[in-house]
């Protein structure tokens, strides 16, 4: 109770402190009040005196109570297609877990690669990579599929957090899988639900449309290099005690035998996922249907074929909670942009880059943007708070729009490597008990340096070749 009270005092203190300051010239009082509520809501999402969704719901209510927005404008975020894509992402994850398709993919990779520790880790990374191409919920992929298998295999080698044997295998797997998950999350538009928010911000702020294919095409080369280098350095500097894992491949074979052949529901789910991705990539060529409607159509087909039931979807508490969270925050950020406050902030910050070349200014701004994630417990919250202002600043400094959009979009996700709470799977991995916070943060800092080096060099050259700048 005491901690919760302190958190509420911090949230309210931030909001009040901003609201009582006279707004700058050119900014109306309602716009300034909206800024105060938005920042207080972001702080509340980080500190979480209540769950993040509850804090956002209170923030949405406050925008009307204090006259910053009218009721219709405060609630219209829940009609935003991006929010419905996020909801669909959780529903798809429900189907992947229920049918056993995700587990089957993981076991197949483990059977092929899992005879030693290095191969085992890559089998699980490959599973996440394949699933991320079609399942936009990193929490469901990891919490429902990857982590349970990693824990089971670790325990089969007598590696448990409660008896001091975590370092045998489990600790290593948790560090490696999380760091690779962050890279995979940046690789696909469907890597995590927050990517759809950044896609929307890029389109509305810079007029840059990041399609499913263009996002993947720009990311794949630096991502593959990161996925090669990061596991190698974790294995070199933080190796597991167990090096050979022949039982893992046997375990996978036995489990696949128990599962039997691919089921009807799995086949329908595979066809649906492939169809949704195909229609996403063909938007603007074969049709003009919004991606959210395509995603909802896929969910509808899964309902019609009884792969999932409506009661199962209604029981997805995380899905509906995230729906409230995204709809409220995305709308507040959009409304704030319409007031001109973010543009004013960008212009003031741009003054500090006067005299720099656009590339030097971009480098400085990206470092600030990246390491600011130490303060955020969500990639989406980070993007909503900083993406548009920093994009405007980099454009003012003369950076090419395409280059700025790619850097800000990928770095928002890659920066989640820094802490054990940086994105949704982080607390799930950390909650297994295998990882140590100090070592986690050390590995996160080292991985961040690797990712910054790879994506700022190889990525830069690759994007030049693709014509992004």
C-alpha positions in Angstrom: 0.0 0.0 0.0 2.8 2.4 0.9 4.6 1.8 -2.4 1.4 2.2 -4.4 0.7 5.5 -2.7 4.2 6.8 -3.5 3.7 5.7 -7.1 0.4 7.6 -7.3 2.0 10.6 -5.8 4.7 10.5 -8.5 2.2 10.2 -11.3 -0.1 13.0 -10.0 2.9 15.1 -9.2 4.2 14.9 -12.8 0.8 15.8 -14.2 0.2 18.7 -11.8 3.7 20.1 -12.1 3.3 20.3 -15.9 -0.2 21.6 -15.9 0.5 24.6 -13.5 3.3 25.9 -15.7 2.0 28.5 -18.1 1.9 27.1 -21.7 4.5 28.4 -24.2 3.4 30.9 -26.7 1.3 29.3 -29.4 0.1 26.5 -27.2 -3.5 26.5 -25.9 -4.4 25.7 -22.3 -6.4 22.5 -23.4 -3.3 21.3 -25.4 -1.0 21.9 -22.4 -3.4 20.0 -20.2 -3.5 17.1 -22.6 0.4 17.1 -22.6 0.3 16.9 -18.7 -2.2 14.0 -18.8 -0.3 12.2 -21.5 3.1 12.4 -19.7 1.4 11.4 -16.4 -0.1 8.4 -18.1 3.2 7.4 -19.5 4.8 7.7 -16.1 1.9 5.7 -14.7 2.4 3.0 -17.3 6.1 2.7 -16.2 5.5 2.8 -12.4 2.2 0.9 -12.5 0.4 1.8 -9.3 -2.4 -0.1 -11.1 -2.0 -2.2 -14.3 -1.0 -0.3 -17.3 -4.4 -0.6 -18.9 -6.2 0.8 -15.8 -3.8 3.8 -15.8 -4.6 4.5 -19.4 -8.3 4.2 -18.8 -8.0 6.8 -16.1 -5.9 9.0 -18.4 -8.5 8.8 -21.1 -11.2 9.8 -18.6 -9.1 12.7 -17.3 -8.7 14.2 -20.8 -12.5 14.8 -20.8 -12.9 15.7 -17.1 -10.2 18.4 -17.4 -11.4 19.8 -20.7 -8.5 18.6 -22.9 -10.7 16.6 -25.2 -14.4 16.1 -26.0 -15.8 12.6 -25.2 -15.9 11.5 -28.8 -12.3 12.6 -29.5 -11.1 10.9 -26.3 -12.6 7.6 -27.2 -12.1 7.5 -31.0 -8.7 5.7 -30.6 -10.7 2.5 -30.1 -11.9 2.8 -33.7 -8.3 3.0 -35.0 -7.4 0.0 -37.2 -4.0 -0.3 -35.5 -5.7 -1.1 -32.2 -7.8 -3.9 -33.9 -4.7 -5.4 -35.5 -3.2 -5.6 -31.9 -6.3 -7.3 -30.7 -6.2 -9.7 -33.6 -2.6 -10.5 -32.8 -3.6 -11.9 -29.5 -6.4 -13.9 -31.0 -4.1 -15.5 -33.5 -1.7 -16.3 -30.7 -4.6 -18.1 -28.9 -5.1 -20.3 -32.0 -1.3 -21.0 -32.4 -1.1 -22.2 -28.8 -4.4 -24.1 -28.7 -3.8 -26.1 -31.8 -0.3 -27.0 -30.8 1.2 -25.6 -34.0 3.7 -23.5 -32.2 4.9 -26.3 -30.0 5.1 -28.6 -33.1 7.4 -26.1 -34.9 9.6 -25.8 -31.8 9.9 -29.5 -31.4 10.8 -30.0 -35.1 13.7 -27.5 -34.8 14.9 -29.1 -31.6 14.9 -32.6 -33.2 17.0 -31.2 -36.0 19.4 -28.9 -34.1 19.2 -29.7 -30.5 22.0 -32.2 -29.9 24.3 -29.6 -28.3 23.6 -26.4 -26.3 24.4 -24.1 -29.2 22.1 -25.9 -31.6 19.4 -26.1 -28.9 19.4 -22.4 -28.5 19.2 -21.8 -32.2 16.4 -24.3 -32.5 14.3 -22.1 -30.1 15.5 -18.9 -31.8 14.5 -20.4 -35.2 11.0 -21.2 -33.8 10.5 -17.6 -32.6 11.7 -16.4 -36.0 9.2 -18.5 -37.9 6.3 -17.7 -35.6 7.2 -13.9 -35.6 6.5 -13.8 -39.3 2.8 -14.4 -38.7 2.1 -14.1 -34.9 2.3 -10.4 -33.8 2.3 -11.1 -30.1 5.8 -11.5 -28.7 4.4 -12.2 -25.2 2.3 -15.1 -26.5 5.1 -16.6 -28.7 7.6 -16.6 -25.8 5.3 -17.1 -22.8 3.1 -19.7 -24.4 5.6 -21.7 -26.5 9.3 -20.8 -26.3 9.8 -20.4 -22.5 7.8 -23.5 -21.4 10.0 -25.7 -23.7 13.2 -24.0 -22.6 12.3 -24.6 -19.0 11.4 -28.2 -19.6 14.7 -29.0 -21.4 16.6 -27.1 -18.7 15.0 -29.2 -15.9 15.7 -32.4 -17.8 19.4 -31.5 -17.4 18.9 -30.8 -13.7 19.1 -27.1 -14.1 16.7 -25.3 -11.7 16.7 -21.9 -10.2 15.7 -23.0 -6.7 18.6 -25.4 -6.0 21.5 -23.3 -7.3 21.9 -25.2 -10.6 20.6 -22.4 -12.9 24.0 -21.9 -14.5 24.0 -25.5 -15.8 21.7 -24.6 -18.7 18.6 -22.5 -17.9 20.3 -19.2 -17.1 22.2 -19.2 -20.4 19.0 -20.0 -22.4 17.0 -17.2 -20.8 19.7 -14.6 -21.6 20.2 -15.7 -25.1 16.6 -16.3 -26.1 15.5 -12.9 -24.8 18.3 -11.0 -26.6 17.4 -12.8 -29.8 13.7 -12.2 -29.3 14.4 -8.4 -29.3 16.2 -8.7 -32.7 13.4 -10.9 -34.1 10.8 -8.4 -32.8 12.5 -5.7 -34.9 12.8 -8.0 -38.0 9.1 -8.4 -38.8 6.2 -5.9 -38.9 4.5 -8.7 -37.0 7.4 -9.0 -34.6 5.3 -7.4 -31.9 2.2 -5.4 -31.8 3.9 -2.1 -31.2 5.4 -2.2 -34.7 2.0 -1.4 -36.1 1.9 1.7 -34.0 5.2 2.9 -35.4 4.0 2.0 -38.9 1.1 4.4 -38.3 3.3 7.1 -36.9 5.7 6.9 -39.8 2.9 7.2 -42.3 1.2 10.1 -40.6 4.3 12.1 -39.7 6.7 11.5 -42.6 4.4 10.1 -45.3 6.5 6.9 -45.3 4.5 3.6 -45.7 6.3 0.6 -44.2 4.5 -2.4 -45.6 5.0 -5.9 -44.3 7.5 -6.7 -47.1 9.4 -3.4 -47.0 9.8 -3.7 -43.2 11.2 -7.2 -43.5 13.4 -6.5 -46.5 15.1 -3.6 -44.8 15.6 -5.5 -41.6 16.6 -9.0 -42.7 20.4 -8.4 -43.4 21.3 -6.6 -40.2 19.0 -8.9 -38.2 20.7 -12.0 -39.4 24.1 -10.6 -38.5 22.9 -9.7 -35.0 21.4 -13.1 -34.6 24.8 -14.6 -35.5 26.9 -12.4 -33.4 24.9 -12.0 -30.1 24.5 -15.8 -29.4 28.2 -16.2 -30.1 29.3 -13.6 -27.6 26.8 -14.8 -25.0 28.2 -18.4 -25.4 31.8 -17.1 -25.3 31.4 -14.9 -22.2 28.5 -16.4 -20.3 28.7 -20.1 -21.3 26.5 -22.9 -19.8 28.0 -25.7 -17.9 26.2 -28.3 -20.0 27.6 -28.3 -23.6 26.0 -31.4 -25.1 22.2 -32.0 -25.0 21.5 -35.2 -26.9 18.5 -35.9 -24.7 16.8 -32.7 -26.0 16.6 -34.1 -29.5 15.2 -37.4 -28.1 12.7 -35.5 -26.0 11.5 -33.6 -29.1 11.1 -36.8 -31.1 9.1 -38.5 -28.3 6.9 -35.4 -27.9 6.3 -35.2 -31.7 5.3 -38.9 -31.7 2.8 -38.2 -28.9 1.4 -35.3 -30.9 0.8 -37.4 -33.9 0.3 -36.1 -37.5 -0.6 -32.5 -38.3 -4.3 -32.0 -37.4 -7.1 -30.5 -39.3 -7.1 -27.4 -37.1 -3.3 -26.9 -37.6 -3.8 -27.1 -41.4 -6.5 -24.5 -41.3 -4.5 -22.3 -39.1 -1.4 -22.5 -41.4 -3.6 -21.7 -44.5 -5.2 -18.8 -42.7 -1.9 -17.3 -41.6 -0.4 -17.7 -45.0 -3.5 -16.1 -46.6 -3.4 -13.1 -44.2 0.3 -12.4 -44.8 -0.2 -12.8 -48.6 -3.1 -10.3 -48.5 -1.0 -7.9 -46.4 1.9 -8.0 -48.9 -0.5 -7.5 -51.8 -2.2 -4.4 -50.5 -2.0 -1.7 -53.1 -1.4 -4.2 -55.8 -4.3 -6.7 -55.8 -6.6 -4.8 -53.4 -7.0 -1.8 -51.1 -8.4 -3.6 -48.0 -7.0 -2.3 -44.7 -4.7 -4.7 -42.9 -6.9 -4.6 -39.8 -9.9 -5.9 -41.8 -7.7 -8.6 -43.3 -6.6 -9.7 -39.8 -10.2 -9.7 -38.6 -11.3 -11.7 -41.6 -8.7 -14.3 -40.7 -10.0 -14.4 -37.1 -13.5 -14.7 -38.5 -12.5 -17.7 -40.7 -10.9 -19.4 -37.6 -14.2 -18.9 -35.8 -16.3 -20.3 -38.7 -14.1 -23.4 -38.9 -14.2 -23.8 -35.1 -10.4 -23.7 -34.8 -11.1 -21.2 -31.9 -14.4 -20.4 -30.2 -15.8 -17.0 -29.3 -15.7 -18.0 -25.6 -11.9 -18.7 -25.9 -11.4 -15.3 -27.4 -13.5 -13.6 -24.8 -11.3 -15.3 -22.2 -8.2 -13.7 -23.5 -7.8 -11.2 -20.7 -4.4 -9.9 -22.0 -5.9 -9.2 -25.4 -8.7 -7.0 -24.1 -6.5 -5.3 -21.5 -4.0 -4.4 -24.3 -6.9 -3.2 -26.4 -7.7 -0.6 -23.7 -4.1 0.3 -23.3 -3.3 0.8 -27.0 -6.5 2.6 -27.9 -6.1 5.1 -25.2 -2.4 5.9 -25.6 -2.4 5.9 -29.4 -5.3 8.3 -29.4 -3.7 10.7 -26.8 -0.5 10.7 -28.8 -2.3 11.5 -32.0 -4.4 14.2 -30.4 -1.2 15.7 -28.9 0.4 15.8 -32.4 -2.6 17.6 -33.8 -2.2 20.4 -31.2 1.3 21.3 -32.4 3.0 20.6 -29.1 5.2 17.9 -30.4 6.3 20.0 -33.3 7.2 22.9 -30.9 9.2 20.5 -28.8 11.0 19.2 -31.9 11.9 22.7 -33.0 13.3 23.6 -29.6 15.4 20.4 -29.5 16.6 21.0 -33.1 18.3 24.2 -31.9 20.9 22.0 -30.1 21.9 20.4 -33.3 22.5 23.6 -35.2 25.8 23.5 -36.9 26.0 19.7 -37.1 25.8 17.8 -40.3 22.6 15.8 -40.5 24.5 12.5 -40.0 26.1 13.8 -36.8 22.8 15.2 -35.5 21.1 11.9 -36.4 23.8 9.9 -34.5 23.4 12.0 -31.3 19.6 11.9 -31.4 19.5 8.2 -32.0 21.8 7.5 -29.0 19.6 9.5 -26.7 16.5 7.9 -28.2 17.9 4.4 -27.8 19.2 4.6 -24.2 16.1 6.5 -23.0 14.6 3.0 -23.0 16.1 2.5 -19.6 13.1 4.6 -18.4 10.4 2.6 -20.3 8.7 -0.7 -19.6 7.2 -0.9 -23.0 8.4 -0.4 -26.6 5.0 1.1 -27.5 5.1 3.6 -24.6 8.6 4.5 -25.7 7.5 5.0 -29.3 4.4 7.0 -28.4 6.4 9.3 -26.2 9.4 9.9 -28.4 9.0 8.6 -31.9 7.2 11.6 -33.5 9.3 14.4 -31.7 12.6 12.7 -32.6 11.4 12.0 -36.1 10.6 15.7 -36.5 13.9 16.8 -35.0 15.9 14.5 -37.3 14.0 15.7 -40.4 14.6 19.3 -39.3 18.3 18.5 -39.1 18.2 17.4 -42.7 18.2 13.6 -42.3 16.5 11.7 -45.2 13.0 10.7 -44.1 13.3 7.1 -45.0 16.5 6.6 -43.1 15.2 8.4 -40.0 12.0 6.3 -40.0 13.9 3.0 -40.3 16.4 3.9 -37.5 13.6 5.1 -35.1 11.4 2.1 -35.9 14.1 -0.6 -35.4 15.9 1.1 -32.5 12.7 1.4 -30.5 12.5 -2.4 -30.4 16.3 -3.1 -30.2 16.6 -0.9 -27.2 14.4 -3.3 -25.2 17.5 -5.5 -24.9 18.8 -3.2 -22.1 16.6 -4.3 -19.2 14.6 -7.2 -17.9 11.4 -5.2 -18.2 12.1 -3.6 -21.7 9.3 -5.4 -23.5 6.5 -7.9 -22.7 8.6 -11.2 -22.8 11.2 -9.7 -20.5 9.3 -10.1 -17.2 8.2 -13.6 -18.3 11.8 -14.7 -18.9 13.0 -13.0 -15.7 10.1 -14.5 -13.8 11.4 -18.1 -14.4 14.0 -17.4 -11.7 17.0 -18.5 -13.8 18.4 -15.0 -14.6 20.2 -12.6 -12.4 19.4 -8.9 -12.8 23.0 -7.6 -12.7 24.2 -10.1 -15.3 21.0 -9.5 -17.4 21.7 -5.7 -17.5 25.4 -6.4 -18.3 24.5 -8.6 -21.2 21.8 -6.1 -22.3 24.3 -3.3 -22.5 26.8 -5.4 -24.4 24.1 -6.6 -26.8 23.0 -3.0 -27.3 26.5 -2.0 -28.4 26.5 -4.9 -30.9 23.1 -4.0 -32.3 24.0 -0.4 -32.6 27.2 -1.2 -34.4 25.6 -3.7 -36.8 22.5 -1.7 -37.7 24.3 1.6 -38.0 26.9 0.2 -40.4 25.6 -2.9 -42.2 22.1 -1.6 -41.9 23.0 1.8 -43.3 24.8 0.3 -46.3 21.9 -2.1 -47.0 19.3 0.7 -46.8 21.4 2.7 -49.2 21.4 -0.2 -51.6 17.6 -0.5 -51.3 17.2 3.2 -52.0 15.9 4.3 -48.6 18.3 7.3 -48.6 
